[in-house]
Amino acid sequence: MRTVAGLVAIAVLAAAMTGLVGCGKSGGGSAAGVDETKAIDQIKAEAAKMDEAALRATAEKYQKAVAAKQADLEKIVADLKDIPVTEVLGDKAKTLKDDMAKISSSVTALSERMQVYVAELKSKGGDVSAFTE
């Protein structure tokens, strides 16, 4: 029973992350042009050199990538909920939990980088309403 509580806690955490990050107003699209491993300082330096249009376009790419990762996360949460209690400690559940942790980490990294572009856009007087809930 303790393991079921653990899975519920993971599902709640995933749902909370999804709500925290938000999926924005943009839909679909590829994650081309986003880099979740690029150093934040490097992104800040690049963003400072960009004009409003470039900042908006880059932030939108990150927003789409985050939305795609959140959709993947929601699928994993649904799959975890479908696992019978007797198989909660099995390989499938462990794989799903590992995948969920990787995707959650990716969402966090992408969101942090997107916020750099959004903050720079805002500092240049751009409209950032599409990037806030």
N, C-alpha and C positions, 0 to 999 in steps of 0.2 A: 504494500500500500504506500510505503514511503517513496518508491520509485515513481508511482503514478503522480504523487504530489510534485516530484521533481520535474516530470514532463509537463505538468500543468504550469509550473513556475517558468519553465523554458518557453512555453507557448505564450504566456502572459508577457514575458520579457520581449519576445519577438513582436507581439502586437503593440507593446508600448513603444518599441523602437520605430515601428512603422508609423505610428501616430506622431511620434516626436519629430521624425524627419519629414514626414508628409510627402505626398507624391506630386504636389504642385499642380499646375493647370495644363502643362504640356502632356501630350500623350505619345506613347510609342517611340520608335526611332532606335537607332543604333547607338552604341557606346563609343563609336569611333571618335578619336581625338581627346579622350580623357585618360588620365594617368593617375591611378590611386597610389602610386609609389613615389611620385615626384615630391621632392622636399617642399614643405610649405614656404620656406624662405625663397626658394626659387620661383614658386608660383606667385608670391607677392611681388617679386621683382619684375616678372613678366607682366603681371596684371597692371602694374603701375605705368607701363609703357603703352597699354592698349587704349583705344578710344571706346566710347560707349557702345557702339555697335558690336565691336569685337568682344567686349566684356559680356554683353548680353548673350551673344551667340555661344560663347564658351560656357557660361553659366547654364544655359539651356541644355547643352550637351551633357553636362554633369547631372542636371536635373533628370534628364531622360535615362541616364545610366542608373541613377539611384532608384528611379521608378521600376526599371527592369529588374534590378536586384531585389527590390521589395516584393515584386510579383513572385520571384523565385523563392523568397523567404516564406511567403504565404503558402505556396505549394508544399514546402517542406513541413510547415506547421500542420497543414491538413493531413499530410501523410503520417506524421507523428501521432496525430489524434486517432488515426485509423488502426494503429498497431494495437493488437490485443494485449491486455495486461500481462499475459503469460509470456509475451515476447519482448517486453519492454527492455530487458537486459541483453537482447540478442544483437547480432551483427547488423541487421538492418536498422534498428533504432540507433545504434552507435554511429553508423555511417550517416544517418540523417542528422543526428546531433552535431557531428563534426562538420557536415556541410552547412548547417545552420550557423555555426560559430564562424566559419569562413565568410559566409555571405554577410553576416552581421558586421564583421570587421571591415569588410569591403564597403558596406553602406556607410559606416562611420567615416572611413577614409575619404570616400567620394564626397560626402556631405561637408567635411571639413574643408576640402579643396574648393568645392563650389562656393562656400561661404566667403572665401577670399575674393573671388571674382564679384560676388554680390556686394560685398563691403566696398570694394573699389568702385563698382558701378554707382553705388549710393553716394560715395564721396565725390563723384564727378557730376552729381545731380541727376542721375538716371533713375527711372522708375523701377523699383524692385518689387512691386506688388505681386508679380507673377511668381516670386520666389519665397513668399511668406504665406502663411495660412490665414 
